[in-house]
Each structure stands twice: as C-alpha cells, then as structure tokens.
Amino acid sequence: MQNDLLTSLLPLVALFAIFYFLIIRPQQKQAKAHKEMITNLKKGDKIVTNGGLMVEVVKAEETFFVVKNSDNSEMKLAKEFVARLITE
C-alpha cells in the first residue's frame, strides 16, 4: 500500500523538480541580476527603457532616475521601467 503511494507520487515530484530547475530558478536568477543592475546604475550610464527609449542617466534617486534624451531634454523615469544597460 505504501509502495503504491510512493510510486504514484514520484512522477509528480520529479515533474515539480524539473519545472523548478528549468523555469523558476533561472527566472529568479534573472530577476536578481536585473535588480542588482538597477541598483548599480550611476550618472552617465546609458539605458534602454521598457518603452524602447535609449536615454542617459543624469541623477539616481530612491524610486526614480532623472534621464536625458538625445535632444538633451530631461525627464523622470521610474526604476521599474529600466529594461537594460547599454554596453558599447
């Protein structure tokens, strides 16, 4: 009876383990790396926003960045809308 329970739960446990290592864990690592990248942004860094704008960081505040567009107009950008850092 206990062997039947164990053998019926084993595929479910294996499926969860595969799901964790292929989907959940890499997503957590990517989110951690993105958060670290946002924390390390400083004046002069060029970034791409989620909307596709390429801007330069002028000032980093607690919850937002002051960024400069290519025509030198400044605007505020919420930190959660930073997509990636441009590395040249």
Secondary structure by P-SEA (a helix, b strand, c coil): caaaaaaaaaaaaaaaaaaaacccaaaaaaaaaaaaaaaacccccccccccbbbbbbcccccccccccccccbbbbbccccccccccc
